[in-house]
Amino acid sequence: MTPANVPHQAAQPKPGVPPPLVSIVTPSLNQGRYIADAIESVIAQGYPATEHIVVEGGSEDETRTVLERYAAHPHIRVIEDVPPRGQSAAVNTGFRAARGDVIGWLNADDRYCAGAFWAAVEALGNGAALCYGDWEVIDENGAVVTSLTAGKFDRREQLDGLSTRFAQPTVFVRRELFDEVGYLDESLHYVMDLDFWLRATRTHDFRYVHRTLAQFRHHPESKTVSHGSSFYAERRRVARAHGGPFFSSGLRRHWFQRVLGRRLATHVMWHLSRGAYLEAGRGAARPDSRPPRCPLCRRGLLGGRP
């Protein structure tokens, strides 16, 4: 069984109370190798009120063939977005078409973990506008590479470029949030999710679900891998537009990495921030009273005490 299908005890609906409709939006463009995984992870939730909207941008690979295999599933709806207008526009098309009370955004190369919908519905049932959880990185074959704990969402850390432990596939929102803060900024290509979250956190606290909700796939064609260098400039522009500092930790990290390389830059940033750079976003106290130590010094990789 894949991690997405491992059974998990989740909240169940109260007798006589129908569960809220959960709408999932999946933008699709030439991800035919992975989209079946995404679709199956929604089906595997076993959630009784689901709508899965695939916004198809004119894929030229096997995507169409894959989608045809699911044509008999009544909860799956394909919306054509041809010619493609970009990922932000595709996701907005799905958001606007969604009928659900709870809405999620799952890219065609990612997948949900078991029980994610019940966990999100429970988290959003107490007045929260948005919830998110922990996540895993998987490779192109679906094997888990690492597990990450999101911790508490800290707006200041996001504006300062410290935290990267908040993953879009784990996010679920109540549809009323779009009426309040608007949809994705379609001029953005890489961090449109961050811009949306920063707009929302002006007036709302986000609820953290301390369990793994989704898996984020790293593969050669993904934006994170193939356009990784483009994320920095857009992330900095968005952070500055929301009041982030000019001389941010993200700026220092960017230039340290260019000059010193990733490993030595991580070491320097850790000591400059007294551990905040790596601890940011974890949101949990250390189990002991000892202060955190630089992991590179701890392992003796840069001449420190092992």
Helices and strands as residue ranges (DSSP letters): G 3-5, E 22-28, H 35-43, E 50-56, H 63-69, E 76-80, H 87-97, E 102-105, E 111-112, H 116-124, E 130-138, E 144-148, H 155-160, G 168-170, E 172-174, H 176-181, H 192-200, E 207-217, H 223-226, H 228-241, H 249-260, H 262-272, H 276-279, H 295-298
